[in-house]
Amino acid sequence: MADPGLERTISTRTFHGEEAWATDYSEPLPVEAMQIGGIVEQDKHVIYWEPGDPENPHNWSSGKKWIASIVGIITVSNSTFASSLPSGAASYIRKDLDITSPEITSLTISIFLIGYVVGPIFFAPVSEFYGRRWVSIIAFSWYTAMSIGCALAPNIGALLAFRFLTGIGASAPLSVAVAQLADLWDDPVKRGRLVAVFCACTMIGPTLAPFISGYISGTELGWRMVFWVGVITAAISFIPLILFCPETYAPIILLRRARKIRAEGDIHAVAQLELDGRSLKSIFATTLTRPFRMFWQESIVFFTSIFLSLLYGTFYLSFQSFPMIYQDIYGFSPGTAGLFFLPLAVGAVLACAAGICWDSYCHRKQKQNPSVLLSPEFHRLPIGVLGGLAYSLGLFWQAWTARPGVHYIVPALSGIPFGFGFCTVFLACMNYLTDAYEIYAASAMAAASMCRSLLGAAFPLFSRIMYDRLTIPWASSLLAFAGLGMSFIPILFIRYGEKIRARSKFCQFLLERKRNQLEEEKVREASRAASRAPSFKELALEKQPV
């Protein structure tokens, strides 16, 4: 048994190590004493993972982890696919529902993205309290049901209401799937590669929707069939979600184990989750306040959020600007015009490959000199600088080639650098926030998510007015110049990021927390060694003559 002098307050530890992305809602917890196989606290036997425990998601087989990860990424692709689903059907919706203003139909995308703002505030903390699996299943069921409502909506008011409710349900995969990757993969290299795939899917999904909705709406099936396609794809994705996506959140798995042990007779067995004193009320209080505090108090969070918001807003603005270019200038049908989003998907795939290659390079560099840790700025942000430049290049390219007399393939190819830039910046910023804020990363990314979703919702509403008044060349150039200016943000963080983090109260707390944990680990090792050593009485007995 450990020395009772070990009693002290330590910072909350994740149940998998230091890599949690969405487990920053707990308060510091007391630890009094420890023994092999569990922690004894106030006569309670706290259940935790033994080394190599097969129920620990980090110890699952590679096949099981890959299947669960792929299912999560499929649900994300489905969610983002739904976000732009009405874009190719906008003109048909206006005609059928007697809508005179194009801005009204653009609300079908904007109101969906408002659901992206509201949903994570609810789903992220609930998944911490009840686990990932059931939150994912319930949210996806809600998303599917509300998609049926969109297909049956009798008027634009009902359609907008159901789109908002659909967006709330669709937001769950975006927050829960990322957390699942942290639950499953303790290897940062493998997890980083999966995050690259995740980021690519957030763009590939929306780029597939416009030509599908455009072609379907132009047939006898009509625009309502577009939403039925969304229902069908959701139902197909729902099957592997139920069958192949077990609970991955370690505290919930340990909670179930503790309850099972108590049912078998050990009434002192408890899970750490039961000792934390957490409640949904306290978790919601943290969820609703900390992201806003970090947005205004942390310059890294603020400027990263602004950069991501510009890109996100421009991306969703393209669902209004592309029809102006490829339908109004080049005369294509809505379905054919939707095909010009596919180069963005190509750029996203290239960005995924570039992210994996850069991560592999950093991993090799770290192995060559293991005594010198790569800073988060060097590890994550150089590829973001490249992405910002590629994003601006794509917009300038489109701005000055989308005109009569220039073949349509020329502006279409501008989507490749634009898609590449969007995904590389998204990947760099998301990983940088995770590395910089560790257990506070969920709140930092929640701030960035809310900010970018709000701008993503706002940009489509003024896109037509902006393009009509500034013309396509200057409207796109304005966004390109803004992106060019934003590209200096990762450069400044590479230069000054370490100093900024040194002045951050959140980062200072993390540094102090690591020091405390190192000291705690030393005391634990000493306690274990002492528990294995013979007592003075035993030594005296050994010396007695036979």
PLY file of the C-alpha trace (Angstrom):
ply
format ascii 1.0
element vertex 546
property float x
property float y
property float z
element edge 545
property int vertex1
property int vertex2
end_header
0.00 0.00 0.00
1.24 3.48 -0.79
2.27 6.04 1.76
-0.78 8.03 2.97
1.34 11.15 2.58
0.65 10.92 -1.13
-2.62 12.79 -0.67
-2.70 15.89 -2.82
-4.65 17.49 -5.61
-3.50 16.92 -9.15
-4.75 18.11 -12.48
-7.19 15.97 -14.35
-5.54 13.21 -16.30
-7.05 11.76 -19.42
-7.80 8.08 -19.29
-5.59 7.39 -22.28
-2.66 9.69 -21.64
-1.97 13.24 -22.73
-3.61 13.14 -26.14
-7.29 13.72 -25.37
-9.02 16.14 -27.74
-12.42 16.36 -26.19
-11.98 15.58 -22.51
-11.31 18.99 -21.03
-14.46 19.36 -18.98
-13.28 17.83 -15.69
-12.08 19.67 -12.61
-8.98 18.67 -10.60
-9.54 15.47 -8.64
-8.02 14.18 -5.40
-5.85 11.06 -5.25
-5.02 9.72 -1.82
-3.20 6.43 -2.22
-2.49 3.79 -4.78
-2.03 0.07 -5.00
-1.28 -2.28 -7.85
-4.48 -2.88 -9.83
-6.37 0.19 -8.66
-6.43 3.33 -6.57
-7.74 3.32 -3.02
-9.48 6.59 -2.20
-11.69 7.02 0.84
-12.21 3.24 1.07
-13.04 3.05 -2.64
-11.24 0.79 -5.06
-10.91 2.85 -8.24
-10.83 0.79 -11.41
-8.35 1.84 -14.06
-6.56 0.25 -17.02
-3.97 -2.42 -16.43
-1.10 -2.47 -18.95
-2.22 -4.34 -22.06
-5.87 -4.48 -20.97
-7.77 -5.83 -24.02
-10.83 -3.69 -23.25
-8.78 -0.49 -23.48
-9.56 0.91 -26.97
-5.87 1.70 -27.43
-5.18 -2.04 -27.15
-7.85 -3.18 -29.59
-6.69 -4.98 -32.71
-5.72 -2.77 -35.65
-8.62 -4.16 -37.66
-11.18 -3.27 -35.01
-9.76 0.23 -34.63
-9.66 0.81 -38.38
-13.26 -0.32 -38.81
-14.49 2.00 -36.04
-12.46 4.89 -37.48
-13.74 4.33 -41.02
-17.34 4.20 -39.79
-16.81 7.55 -38.06
-15.32 9.08 -41.20
-18.26 7.75 -43.27
-20.73 9.49 -40.96
-18.72 12.71 -41.28
-18.80 12.47 -45.09
-22.55 11.91 -44.92
-23.00 14.91 -42.66
-21.01 17.29 -44.84
-22.65 15.90 -47.99
-26.01 17.02 -46.57
-24.73 20.55 -45.90
-24.60 21.47 -49.61
-27.28 19.10 -50.86
-29.80 21.81 -51.91
-27.21 23.84 -53.88
-27.87 22.20 -57.26
-31.62 22.23 -56.68
-31.93 25.92 -55.72
-33.55 27.12 -58.95
-36.07 24.26 -58.90
-36.95 24.91 -55.25
-37.55 28.60 -56.03
-39.84 27.75 -58.91
-41.83 25.05 -57.10
-42.30 26.99 -53.84
-42.89 30.39 -55.53
-39.81 32.06 -54.06
-38.75 35.30 -55.73
-35.46 36.01 -53.93
-32.34 33.86 -54.50
-31.17 34.81 -51.00
-34.12 32.89 -49.53
-33.04 29.63 -51.14
-29.43 30.24 -50.08
-30.78 30.07 -46.54
-31.21 26.30 -47.00
-27.42 26.04 -46.69
-26.91 28.85 -44.18
-29.54 27.63 -41.73
-28.02 24.13 -41.87
-24.65 25.59 -40.82
-26.31 27.39 -37.92
-27.23 23.89 -36.76
-23.48 23.14 -36.85
-23.04 25.94 -34.30
-25.78 24.76 -31.95
-25.26 20.99 -32.13
-21.72 20.62 -30.74
-22.64 22.68 -27.67
-25.01 19.84 -26.78
-23.47 16.69 -28.27
-19.84 17.13 -27.16
-20.56 17.27 -23.41
-23.29 14.63 -23.59
-20.83 12.25 -25.29
-18.50 12.81 -22.32
-21.29 11.84 -19.93
-23.05 8.98 -21.73
-20.41 7.83 -24.22
-19.78 8.22 -27.94
-21.80 5.30 -29.28
-25.30 6.16 -28.12
-24.87 9.87 -28.77
-23.80 9.04 -32.33
-26.72 6.67 -32.87
-29.34 9.03 -31.43
-27.96 12.07 -33.28
-27.77 10.19 -36.58
-31.33 8.92 -36.10
-32.42 12.53 -35.54
-30.50 13.63 -38.64
-32.16 10.94 -40.77
-35.65 11.74 -39.47
-35.24 15.49 -40.08
-33.99 14.75 -43.61
-37.34 13.05 -44.23
-38.98 16.27 -43.04
-36.99 18.23 -45.65
-38.23 15.93 -48.40
-41.86 16.38 -47.32
-41.76 20.11 -46.49
-44.86 21.86 -47.94
-43.35 25.37 -48.01
-40.08 27.24 -47.60
-40.68 27.93 -43.90
-41.02 24.24 -43.13
-38.03 23.42 -45.34
-35.82 25.92 -43.50
-36.99 24.65 -40.10
-36.21 21.05 -41.02
-32.84 22.05 -42.51
-31.89 23.69 -39.22
-32.92 20.60 -37.26
-31.06 18.39 -39.75
-27.93 20.50 -39.25
-28.10 19.98 -35.49
-28.16 16.20 -35.92
-25.50 16.29 -38.63
-23.13 18.22 -36.36
-22.65 15.25 -34.02
-20.31 13.27 -36.31
-18.06 16.31 -36.71
-17.47 16.58 -32.97
-17.80 12.94 -31.89
-15.82 11.34 -34.75
-12.73 13.44 -33.99
-12.96 12.46 -30.33
-13.26 8.80 -31.36
-9.94 9.03 -33.21
-8.31 10.22 -29.98
-10.06 7.42 -28.09
-8.70 4.76 -30.42
-5.23 5.82 -31.53
-2.49 6.64 -29.03
0.12 6.74 -31.80
0.18 10.42 -32.88
1.52 9.53 -36.34
-1.33 7.13 -37.17
-3.87 9.45 -35.63
-2.47 12.41 -37.57
-2.90 10.51 -40.82
-6.49 9.69 -39.97
-7.12 13.33 -39.13
-5.80 14.20 -42.60
-8.37 11.82 -44.10
-11.03 13.33 -41.84
-10.22 16.85 -43.08
-10.35 15.73 -46.70
-13.78 14.17 -46.15
-15.13 17.44 -44.75
-14.57 18.88 -48.23
-15.22 15.85 -50.45
-18.74 15.37 -49.06
-20.00 18.87 -49.95
-18.37 18.82 -53.40
-20.26 15.68 -54.43
-23.70 17.07 -53.57
-24.17 19.87 -56.18
-24.01 17.78 -59.33
-26.10 14.99 -57.77
-28.81 17.43 -56.68
-28.58 19.34 -59.96
-29.08 16.28 -62.16
-31.84 14.77 -60.02
-33.78 18.04 -59.77
-33.74 18.40 -63.55
-35.55 15.08 -64.03
-39.14 14.07 -63.38
-38.10 13.02 -59.88
-37.87 16.69 -58.87
-36.01 18.47 -56.10
-37.70 16.51 -53.30
-35.92 13.39 -54.48
-32.66 15.16 -53.64
-33.54 15.02 -49.96
-34.72 11.42 -50.29
-31.23 10.64 -51.60
-29.91 12.22 -48.40
-32.22 9.97 -46.39
-31.07 6.88 -48.29
-27.36 7.64 -47.83
-27.98 8.33 -44.14
-29.80 5.01 -43.75
-26.97 3.15 -45.49
-24.41 4.81 -43.19
-26.58 4.02 -40.18
-26.13 0.25 -40.59
-22.33 0.11 -40.00
-22.72 2.71 -37.24
-24.92 0.28 -35.29
-23.03 -2.90 -36.16
-19.35 -1.90 -36.17
-18.91 1.12 -33.92
-18.63 0.06 -30.25
-18.19 2.43 -27.34
-14.71 3.99 -27.55
-14.72 6.45 -24.64
-12.54 4.86 -21.96
-14.15 6.45 -18.85
-17.54 5.02 -19.86
-16.04 1.56 -20.46
-14.40 1.70 -17.02
-17.68 2.88 -15.49
-19.46 -0.17 -16.90
-16.68 -2.43 -15.63
-16.96 -0.92 -12.13
-20.73 -1.45 -12.10
-20.25 -5.06 -13.18
-17.69 -5.65 -10.40
-20.05 -4.13 -7.84
-22.84 -6.38 -9.08
-20.53 -9.35 -8.50
-20.03 -8.39 -4.85
-17.18 -5.85 -4.59
-19.20 -2.89 -3.30
-16.08 -0.69 -3.02
-15.30 -0.78 -6.76
-15.85 2.58 -8.47
-14.83 4.24 -11.71
-12.94 7.52 -11.68
-15.88 9.09 -13.49
-17.98 8.47 -10.38
-15.44 10.21 -8.13
-14.98 13.29 -10.28
-18.21 14.83 -9.02
-19.15 15.84 -12.54
-22.69 16.50 -13.63
-24.24 17.44 -16.93
-24.91 20.89 -15.46
-21.24 21.49 -14.65
-20.11 20.09 -18.00
-22.55 22.32 -19.87
-21.42 25.32 -17.83
-17.84 24.67 -18.92
-18.85 23.98 -22.52
-20.82 27.20 -22.81
-18.22 29.50 -21.27
-14.69 28.23 -21.87
-14.74 28.36 -25.71
-15.81 32.01 -25.59
-13.16 32.85 -22.97
-10.47 31.16 -25.03
-11.61 32.92 -28.21
-11.21 36.38 -26.64
-8.31 35.72 -24.27
-6.07 33.44 -26.36
-4.54 35.11 -29.43
-3.69 31.71 -30.94
-7.33 30.64 -30.76
-8.60 34.02 -31.98
-6.43 34.36 -35.09
-6.62 30.68 -35.98
-10.42 30.88 -35.79
-10.49 33.98 -38.01
-8.28 32.29 -40.63
-10.40 29.14 -40.66
-13.60 31.21 -40.79
-12.48 33.05 -43.92
-11.71 29.78 -45.70
-14.89 28.11 -44.51
-17.02 31.09 -45.50
-15.41 31.27 -48.94
-15.94 27.55 -49.45
-19.67 27.76 -48.75
-19.90 31.00 -50.72
-18.73 28.98 -53.74
-22.08 27.14 -53.75
-23.57 30.47 -54.80
-20.70 31.79 -56.95
-20.12 28.64 -59.04
-23.65 28.76 -60.52
-23.01 32.40 -61.49
-19.87 31.34 -63.33
-20.78 28.02 -64.90
-24.50 28.56 -65.46
-24.68 32.29 -66.20
-21.38 32.71 -68.10
-20.87 29.29 -69.68
-24.53 28.24 -69.94
-24.34 24.83 -68.27
-27.30 23.16 -66.58
-27.34 22.98 -62.76
-26.29 19.32 -62.85
-23.36 19.89 -65.20
-22.33 23.04 -63.34
-22.13 20.91 -60.20
-19.37 18.83 -61.79
-17.04 21.82 -61.51
-16.87 21.27 -57.76
-14.99 18.01 -58.31
-11.56 19.69 -58.76
-11.95 20.88 -55.15
-12.24 17.22 -54.13
-9.05 16.47 -56.09
-7.31 19.26 -54.18
-8.58 17.80 -50.91
-7.09 14.39 -51.74
-3.76 16.02 -52.60
-3.88 17.92 -49.32
-4.46 14.67 -47.45
-1.40 13.16 -49.13
0.68 16.28 -48.43
-0.35 16.24 -44.78
0.65 12.60 -44.39
4.01 13.21 -46.12
4.78 16.23 -43.94
3.86 14.33 -40.80
6.13 11.45 -41.84
8.98 13.91 -42.45
8.54 15.43 -38.99
8.41 11.95 -37.45
11.70 10.98 -39.13
13.29 14.25 -38.05
12.19 13.64 -34.46
13.63 10.08 -34.50
16.97 11.40 -35.75
17.21 13.76 -32.78
14.91 12.41 -30.05
16.39 14.65 -27.34
15.02 17.80 -29.04
11.24 17.87 -29.28
9.72 19.56 -32.32
7.65 22.56 -31.35
3.95 22.52 -32.29
4.66 25.53 -34.52
7.27 23.74 -36.62
5.42 20.43 -36.64
2.04 21.78 -37.74
2.18 25.24 -39.31
4.57 25.22 -42.31
2.05 23.23 -44.35
-0.57 25.81 -43.33
1.52 28.59 -44.90
1.62 26.59 -48.13
-2.14 26.06 -47.90
-2.87 29.76 -47.45
-0.86 30.60 -50.56
-2.56 27.84 -52.57
-6.00 29.06 -51.46
-5.23 32.60 -52.66
-3.74 31.31 -55.91
-6.91 29.34 -56.64
-9.13 32.39 -56.10
-6.95 34.70 -58.24
-6.88 32.02 -60.93
-10.66 31.74 -60.93
-11.17 35.50 -60.73
-9.38 36.40 -63.94
-10.10 33.36 -66.10
-13.87 32.95 -65.54
-15.02 35.01 -68.52
-16.45 34.53 -72.01
-13.73 33.60 -74.47
-11.74 31.55 -71.95
-12.40 27.82 -72.05
-14.37 26.63 -69.02
-11.72 24.08 -68.09
-9.29 26.88 -67.21
-11.30 28.37 -64.30
-12.45 24.85 -63.37
-8.86 23.76 -62.66
-8.51 26.61 -60.17
-10.52 24.44 -57.79
-7.50 22.15 -57.28
-5.27 24.72 -55.50
-8.32 26.13 -53.72
-9.31 22.70 -52.37
-5.70 21.91 -51.52
-5.32 25.18 -49.64
-8.58 24.81 -47.74
-7.74 21.32 -46.47
-4.09 21.95 -45.61
-4.94 25.07 -43.58
-7.79 23.22 -41.87
-5.49 20.30 -41.04
-2.64 22.52 -39.84
-4.82 24.70 -37.63
-6.75 21.82 -36.10
-3.58 19.91 -35.22
-1.89 23.07 -33.93
-4.75 23.85 -31.55
-4.63 20.24 -30.34
-0.88 20.31 -29.71
-0.86 23.78 -28.15
-3.80 23.32 -25.76
-3.84 19.54 -25.12
-6.64 18.90 -22.61
-8.17 22.28 -23.51
-8.13 21.46 -27.22
-11.82 20.59 -27.28
-12.73 24.08 -26.08
-10.26 25.71 -28.46
-11.65 23.79 -31.42
-15.21 24.47 -30.28
-14.45 28.20 -30.45
-12.99 27.79 -33.94
-15.91 25.59 -35.03
-18.58 28.04 -33.88
-16.78 30.97 -35.49
-16.25 29.29 -38.86
-19.78 27.88 -38.99
-21.24 31.34 -38.35
-19.22 32.83 -41.20
-19.98 29.82 -43.37
-23.65 30.56 -42.79
-23.27 34.30 -43.43
-21.18 34.30 -46.62
-23.77 32.70 -48.95
-26.34 35.32 -47.93
-24.41 38.26 -49.40
-22.56 36.41 -52.17
-24.88 37.38 -55.03
-24.95 41.04 -54.00
-21.14 41.10 -53.70
-20.58 39.43 -57.07
-23.18 41.61 -58.80
-21.67 44.85 -57.49
-17.96 44.01 -57.62
-18.15 41.62 -60.61
-16.65 38.13 -60.50
-12.99 39.16 -61.01
-12.90 41.71 -58.20
-15.17 39.84 -55.78
-12.97 36.73 -55.99
-9.82 38.87 -55.88
-11.04 40.55 -52.69
-11.32 37.15 -51.03
-7.93 36.14 -52.43
-6.25 39.24 -51.00
-7.87 38.53 -47.63
-6.52 34.97 -47.76
-3.09 36.25 -48.70
-3.10 38.49 -45.65
-4.27 35.64 -43.44
-1.36 33.51 -44.68
0.91 35.60 -42.47
-0.86 34.26 -39.36
0.91 30.86 -39.38
4.18 32.62 -40.28
3.86 34.87 -37.23
3.00 31.88 -35.05
6.05 29.99 -36.31
8.16 33.00 -35.32
6.46 34.05 -32.08
4.15 31.16 -31.15
6.38 29.79 -28.40
6.54 33.22 -26.71
2.77 33.63 -27.05
2.18 30.25 -25.42
4.58 31.18 -22.61
2.27 34.10 -21.73
-0.94 32.08 -22.06
-2.54 31.20 -18.72
-3.94 27.98 -20.23
-0.54 26.91 -21.56
1.15 27.89 -18.29
-1.27 25.67 -16.41
-0.51 22.79 -18.80
3.22 23.22 -18.20
2.74 23.20 -14.44
0.47 20.21 -14.78
3.17 18.25 -16.60
5.69 19.06 -13.87
3.26 17.85 -11.21
2.58 14.65 -13.11
6.30 13.91 -13.46
6.73 14.35 -9.72
3.65 12.22 -9.10
5.03 9.45 -11.28
8.30 9.47 -9.34
6.40 9.14 -6.05
4.35 6.29 -7.50
7.45 4.41 -8.56
8.95 4.91 -5.12
5.70 3.74 -3.55
5.63 0.61 -5.68
9.26 -0.14 -4.87
8.54 0.33 -1.17
5.55 -1.98 -1.31
7.75 -4.70 -2.82
10.61 -4.21 -0.33
10.72 -6.36 2.89
9.80 -4.64 6.15
12.25 -4.16 9.04
10.44 -6.90 10.96
10.87 -9.31 8.06
14.56 -8.46 7.80
14.99 -9.07 11.54
13.26 -12.45 11.30
15.53 -13.44 8.42
18.58 -12.76 10.61
17.34 -14.92 13.53
19.20 -18.24 13.91
17.28 -21.35 12.99
0 1
1 2
2 3
3 4
4 5
5 6
6 7
7 8
8 9
9 10
10 11
11 12
12 13
13 14
14 15
15 16
16 17
17 18
18 19
19 20
20 21
21 22
22 23
23 24
24 25
25 26
26 27
27 28
28 29
29 30
30 31
31 32
32 33
33 34
34 35
35 36
36 37
37 38
38 39
39 40
40 41
41 42
42 43
43 44
44 45
45 46
46 47
47 48
48 49
49 50
50 51
51 52
52 53
53 54
54 55
55 56
56 57
57 58
58 59
59 60
60 61
61 62
62 63
63 64
64 65
65 66
66 67
67 68
68 69
69 70
70 71
71 72
72 73
73 74
74 75
75 76
76 77
77 78
78 79
79 80
80 81
81 82
82 83
83 84
84 85
85 86
86 87
87 88
88 89
89 90
90 91
91 92
92 93
93 94
94 95
95 96
96 97
97 98
98 99
99 100
100 101
101 102
102 103
103 104
104 105
105 106
106 107
107 108
108 109
109 110
110 111
111 112
112 113
113 114
114 115
115 116
116 117
117 118
118 119
119 120
120 121
121 122
122 123
123 124
124 125
125 126
126 127
127 128
128 129
129 130
130 131
131 132
132 133
133 134
134 135
135 136
136 137
137 138
138 139
139 140
140 141
141 142
142 143
143 144
144 145
145 146
146 147
147 148
148 149
149 150
150 151
151 152
152 153
153 154
154 155
155 156
156 157
157 158
158 159
159 160
160 161
161 162
162 163
163 164
164 165
165 166
166 167
167 168
168 169
169 170
170 171
171 172
172 173
173 174
174 175
175 176
176 177
177 178
178 179
179 180
180 181
181 182
182 183
183 184
184 185
185 186
186 187
187 188
188 189
189 190
190 191
191 192
192 193
193 194
194 195
195 196
196 197
197 198
198 199
199 200
200 201
201 202
202 203
203 204
204 205
205 206
206 207
207 208
208 209
209 210
210 211
211 212
212 213
213 214
214 215
215 216
216 217
217 218
218 219
219 220
220 221
221 222
222 223
223 224
224 225
225 226
226 227
227 228
228 229
229 230
230 231
231 232
232 233
233 234
234 235
235 236
236 237
237 238
238 239
239 240
240 241
241 242
242 243
243 244
244 245
245 246
246 247
247 248
248 249
249 250
250 251
251 252
252 253
253 254
254 255
255 256
256 257
257 258
258 259
259 260
260 261
261 262
262 263
263 264
264 265
265 266
266 267
267 268
268 269
269 270
270 271
271 272
272 273
273 274
274 275
275 276
276 277
277 278
278 279
279 280
280 281
281 282
282 283
283 284
284 285
285 286
286 287
287 288
288 289
289 290
290 291
291 292
292 293
293 294
294 295
295 296
296 297
297 298
298 299
299 300
300 301
301 302
302 303
303 304
304 305
305 306
306 307
307 308
308 309
309 310
310 311
311 312
312 313
313 314
314 315
315 316
316 317
317 318
318 319
319 320
320 321
321 322
322 323
323 324
324 325
325 326
326 327
327 328
328 329
329 330
330 331
331 332
332 333
333 334
334 335
335 336
336 337
337 338
338 339
339 340
340 341
341 342
342 343
343 344
344 345
345 346
346 347
347 348
348 349
349 350
350 351
351 352
352 353
353 354
354 355
355 356
356 357
357 358
358 359
359 360
360 361
361 362
362 363
363 364
364 365
365 366
366 367
367 368
368 369
369 370
370 371
371 372
372 373
373 374
374 375
375 376
376 377
377 378
378 379
379 380
380 381
381 382
382 383
383 384
384 385
385 386
386 387
387 388
388 389
389 390
390 391
391 392
392 393
393 394
394 395
395 396
396 397
397 398
398 399
399 400
400 401
401 402
402 403
403 404
404 405
405 406
406 407
407 408
408 409
409 410
410 411
411 412
412 413
413 414
414 415
415 416
416 417
417 418
418 419
419 420
420 421
421 422
422 423
423 424
424 425
425 426
426 427
427 428
428 429
429 430
430 431
431 432
432 433
433 434
434 435
435 436
436 437
437 438
438 439
439 440
440 441
441 442
442 443
443 444
444 445
445 446
446 447
447 448
448 449
449 450
450 451
451 452
452 453
453 454
454 455
455 456
456 457
457 458
458 459
459 460
460 461
461 462
462 463
463 464
464 465
465 466
466 467
467 468
468 469
469 470
470 471
471 472
472 473
473 474
474 475
475 476
476 477
477 478
478 479
479 480
480 481
481 482
482 483
483 484
484 485
485 486
486 487
487 488
488 489
489 490
490 491
491 492
492 493
493 494
494 495
495 496
496 497
497 498
498 499
499 500
500 501
501 502
502 503
503 504
504 505
505 506
506 507
507 508
508 509
509 510
510 511
511 512
512 513
513 514
514 515
515 516
516 517
517 518
518 519
519 520
520 521
521 522
522 523
523 524
524 525
525 526
526 527
527 528
528 529
529 530
530 531
531 532
532 533
533 534
534 535
535 536
536 537
537 538
538 539
539 540
540 541
541 542
542 543
543 544
544 545
